Amino acid sequence: MNTPTPGAPRHHSVIIIGGGQAGLSASWYLKDAGIDHLVLEKHRIGHAWRSERWDTFCLVTPNWQCTLPGYPYRGSDPHGFMKKDEIVEYIDGFAASFAPPVREGVTVSKLWREGALWRITGSDGEYSADQVVVAVGGYHIPVVPRAAEKLPPGIAQIHSSDYLNPESLPEGEVLVVGTGQSGCQIAEDLHLAGRRVHLCVGDAPRVARAYRGRDVVEWLDKMKYYDLPVDRHPLGTGVREKTNHYVTGRDGGRDIDLRKFALEGMQLYGRFDGIDDGVAQFGAGLRGYLDDADAVSESIKDSIDKFIAANGIEAPHEARYAPVWQPASDAPQRLDLRASAISAVVWCIGFRTDFSWIAEPIFDGRGYPGHERGVTAAPGLYFLGLPWQYTWGSGRFSGIARDAHYLFEHIAALRARSGQAELSQAA
């Protein structure tokens, strides 16, 4: 790379924006091929794992699924579930294994195309690149409903991304809104700590931790579910909008059974509908949500049964799940927040994407980038690490290497074509 003239953008063949597992995986392939590149990271590498997870957070997929390029899980517990600090160590170990060219503490505020080059405005100045990989995932802006403005004074509120542990919340009962993976696991964390939890249940599905002698993830892996491309999924690209199944890897892994929590004293409600004069309102569909979540879990078991039978696999038989609790027909649909002992609300209703800093007309009406396996219609612009970008594992440790290698091949091919075109012009 030539030394830039004063005031000129710093140029690299490829610039990767984002230093999580996606950006680092792309860097691994580029460095292995000797391609000049730079990774720009807003915070530290692996920031989300360090700073946006609670203290008892752990993976919900077994450690053997952690297969970053050239750096598969090598620990002593392949069927266990790495905890937060172990995940950070895994990321750091991966980076140390190949020393990627990373510039930390750089916030990118604009990306646009200018002639044959991509231009980038960073907090430390201007950059340019022949090709750019956007590897910032799809979870950017924490969603907090406008109804939060109506909470009575004195009740603390945080988003799931800011939750650390039960002790970080004021003493008292806690309202948790949302039953995706974060909502269910945070509700469990509070529940196990002896806190009285009020949980708003939505339409998130659940899955059993294990069935017929194996972790369900292992069965699904054998069934090639994790190799299913998004365009062959029954829901098509609509699966990208679906909430993840809730389960946990905590304490060696187990089901999350909201009905069992209810037996133990957790108060369950239907979907959160808002707050009116200090009273939280909930929908009437609690029983249906619980039944539907169970039905999804049982349907996955059905598919495992069929796979076992079709392949003549010896596996122990297992009794199916039987609900241990049912909500009353007159389940509460309101909670007086002023009169109750609730001291805090944890919003676990997800994130919105924010690619507003990318000045290129490739987005749909909801701000999602148009792409084919991460390759956009804009020459030299790629995305990596989006949920269900290509398969279920696209945003996870299990599938990111495949997606990164696919983009690497496109990057190398475009470089080769550009080089041939330059040679032709010179001739």
N, C-alpha and C positions, 0 to 999 in steps of 0.2 A: 504494500500500500504506500502510495506517495504521501509525503508530508504536505498537508494542506497549506495554502497561503493564508496569512492572517485574515480572520473574519470569514473564511470559507467554511462550508459545512464539512465535518469530519466524515469521510466516506469509507464504507465497508461494502464488500460484495453482498453480504446478507446481514440484516439486523433483525434480531429476535426481540420482541417486546414482551417481557414477562419472564421471571426467573423461578417459576414453580417447576413441578415435575415435567410439564409439557415443554416449556422453553428449554430446560436443561436437556431433555431427550433430543430435541431438535439440534441443540448444540453438539451433543455427543456424535451424531452422525456427520455433521459438518466438519467437526474437528478431526474425526477419523479419516475423512476424505481430504483433509488439508485445505478446506475451503475457508477463506478469510471471512470472519463474521464477528459480531459483538452482541451480547445479551444485555439489554437494558432492564433493570429491575427497580421498581419504585421504592421498595424497602430493602429487605434482605432476601436472599434466595429462600424459597419455601416459606415465605412470610405468613400465608394463610394458616399453615399448620402450626406455626409458632404462636400467632397472636389472635386467631379467630376461632379457636377451639377451647372448650372448657377443660378443666383440670383432669377429669376422669375420661375424657374422650378416647375412643379407641376405634380401630377399623371394624367394619362389619363384614368384611371379606377376609378369608384366611390369609396368613402371611405368605403362603406359597404362591398366591396370585400376584405378589409384588415382583414384577419382572421388568424393571427399567433396563434400557439397552446396556448390555454388558455388565449388568449389576443386579442379578436376581437375589432374592432374599437368601441369606446364608446363615441365618441364626439357628438356634437349637429348638425352635418351636414352630415348625412350618404350618401346623394346623391351629396355632393360636392366633391372636389378634393384637397387633402392635398397639401400644398405648401412645399417647400424644408425644411424649419425649422420645420414644423409640422411633416414631415416624420421622421426627426431626433429625435424629441420628442417621436414619436411613437416607434421607435427602442429602444431608451433609456428607455422608460417606460416598454417595454417588458422585457428588460434585468433586470431592477430593480425588476420586479415582481417575479423573481425566482433566482436571483443572480448566474448566470452561472460561472463556474470556468474558467476564461479567463486570458490568459497571453498576454498582448498587447505589441507591439513593437518588435515582434519576426518574422523575415523573415526566411521562410523555403527554403533552397537551394537544398535539396536532400531528396528523399523518396525512399527506396528500401527494398526488403525483404531479411532477413537473417535468414535462418532456419525457425522456427515457428513464428518468430516475424517480425514486421515492424520496420525499423530503420529510424530515422528522424534527419537530420542535421539542426539545427536552428541557428540563429545568436547569441543565448545565450548558445549554447552547444548542446549535443546529447540527443535524446529521443528514447524510444522504446514503442511499443504498440502491443497489440494482434490484434486490428482492427483499421482502419483509415478511416475517412470520409473526402474526399476532397470537400470542400464547397467554392470554390473560383470563382464560376460562369464561364462564357465563354467569357468574354470581358477583355482581358489582355493587348494586345499591340495595341496602337492607330495606325490606318493605315493612313499614309501620302504617297502619290505617289512620285516616283522619280522625276516626273515632277516639284515637288516643288522646286527642286534645280535650276530650270531655271527662277524662279521669279526674276524680275528686282530688283536691290538693292533699299532699301528704303521702300519696301512693306512688312508690317508685316504679319506673318502667324502663326496660332495656330490651334490645333485640337479642336474639339467640347468639349472634356473633360476638356480643359483649359479655355474655354470661361466663362466669369462671367457676363458681362453686356455690353451695347453699350459704356459706358464711359471708359471701359477698353481697347478699341481699339482706335487707332489714328483717328483724325478727317478725314472725307472724305467718299467716297463710299466703299462698302464692297462686295466682291465676296464670296458667300456661295456655296460650292460644296457638293451636296448631298441632297436628299429630303426624307430621312427616317424621323422618328420622331424628331431626334435631329436637322437635317438640316432645316426642315420646321418650327419648333418652334423657333429656333435661328433666322431664316430669319424673322419670324413674330415679334420677340422681337426687332430686329433692325428696322424693318419697322414701328412699333408702336412708336418707339423713334424718328422717323423722319429721319432716315438714308436712303440714297438711296442704295437699295440692288440689286445686280445682282445674280440671282439664277440659278444654273445648275440643271436641272430636270432629274431624272432618272426613273427607272421603279417601284418605290415604289408605292404600292396601297394606296388608302385612304378609309375612312369610315365616314359616317355621325355621328355626335354626338348624335342626337336624331331622332326618326321617329315614327310617329303615337302615340304620347303622352307619349313615354317612351325613356329613354336613350337606345341606341342600345345595350350597354353592358347588360342592364337588359333583353332585349329581348333574346339575345344570351344565357344568363344564364338560362332563362326559357326553351329555346330550347335544353339545355344540351350540348351546343357546348363546354363549358369549361370542360366537363367531357370526351370529345372524346379523347381516347388514340392515341398516335402517330402512332401506327401500324394499326389503322383504318382510319387514315386521308387519303383523296384522293391522297395526295402527298407522303404519307408514311414519312420516315425519311427525305425526301427531303424538308419538310416544315421547318426543322431546318436552312436551308440556305436562306429562304425567308426573305425579309425586312418587318418589322412591318408596319401595316397600320398607316398612319398619321392622327392625330386628336389632339385636345388639351382640357385640363381641365381648361385652363386659364379663369379668370373672370367668373367662374361658368360653363364653358364648352361651346365649339362651334366647328363647322366645321373649317377645314383649307382649304380654297378654293384658290388655287394658281391663278386661273383665276381672282378672285376678286382683289388679290394683284396686278396683272398686270394692271387692270383698274386703280388702285390707284398709279401706277408709278413704281412698281417693274419690273425690266427687266428680263425676263425669257429666258433661252437658253436650248438647248438639253444637252445630256450627255457630261461631260467634257472629251475631248480627249487628252489634253496635251498643252504644251507651246512651241512655235517655235519663236525664236528671239524676245522674249518679248511679243508675241501675243498669247493669250489663244484661243484654238481651241475647237469647240463644234460640236457634231453630229447634224444630220438633223431631228431627230425624236421627236422634242418637241410636236407637235400636237398629235402624237400617244401616247406618254407617258401620256399626260393629258387625252385623251380619255379613255385609258386603266384604269387609276386610277378611273375615274368616273364610268366606267363599273363595276369595282369591288364593288364600293359603292352601285350602283344600284342593283347588283346581291344579295347583302346582304339584301337589302330591299325586293327583290323578295321572298327570303326565309322567311322573317318575315311575309309578306303578306300570304304566304301559311300556316304558322304556325297559324296565327290568324284565317284564314278561317277554317282550319282543327279542331280547338279547340273551335270554336264558341265564340271567345273572342270579347267583345265590345271594339273597339278602333277607334278613330277619323280617317277619311281619310285624306290623305295629298298629295298634289301635288308633283310630282317627280321633281328632280333637272333638271334645264335647264341651260346649259352653258352660262355664262354671258360674255365670251370673247373667241375669237379664235386667235391663232397666225397667222400672215400673212404667205403666202406661201414662202416669202423670209425672214423669221425670221433670225436675225443675227447669224452667225456661227463662229464669231471671235470677239475678244475684245483686242484692243491694250492697254496693261497694262501700257506702258510708257506714252502714250498720254492721258489716262483716268485719272479720279480723284480718282481711287481706291487706298486706303491706306492700306487695309488689306484683307487677305483671311482666311476664316474659313473652314477647311477641316472636313466634316461631312460624312465620308465614312466608318465609323465603326471601328471594332477592329479585331485582330487575337487572337486565343487562343495560350497559351504557357504553355504546360505541360512538357517541356523539363527537368524539375527537377525531374520528376517521372521516375525512372529507372525500369520499368516493361513493358514487351512486350504486351501491351493491346491496342495499338493505331493503327488507320488505316493510310492510306497514307497521309491524311491531318492533322494528329495529333489529331484526335478526339478519345476519349476513347471508346472502345467497352464495352457496358453495356446493361443490361436488367433492366429497371426502376432504374438505378443507381447501380445495383449489377454487379460487374465485374467478369471475370473468375478467377481472382486472389483472393484466399480465404482471406476474411477479408478486402478487399479494395472496397470502395464505393465512388460514386460521388453524389452530391446533389446541386441543384440550376442551372443546365444547362438549356439553353433555349429548350423548348419542350422535356425535359428529359422524361416525360411521357405524360403530357397534356400541353395545352397552358399556364396554370398557373404555370408550374413547376419553372420558374425563377421569379415568382411574389408573392406578398403578398397573392394572392387568392388561390394558389395551393401548396405552399411550405409545409404546415402542412401535407397534405396527403402524399406527397413524403417522408417527414421526418419520419412519422409514419411507412411507409412501410419499410424503411431502419432500423428503430429501431427494428421491428419484426425480420428482418434477423440477426441483431447484437445479439439480445437476444437468438435467436434459435441457432446460432453458438456458443455462450457462453455455452448454455445448453449442446450441443453435446460435446464440449471440456471438460466440467466438467464431463460428464458421462464417457468419454474416460479415463480421469485421474483416476476416481474411479475404473474403470475396471483394469487399469494397477496396481493400488495399491493393489487390491484384488489378 
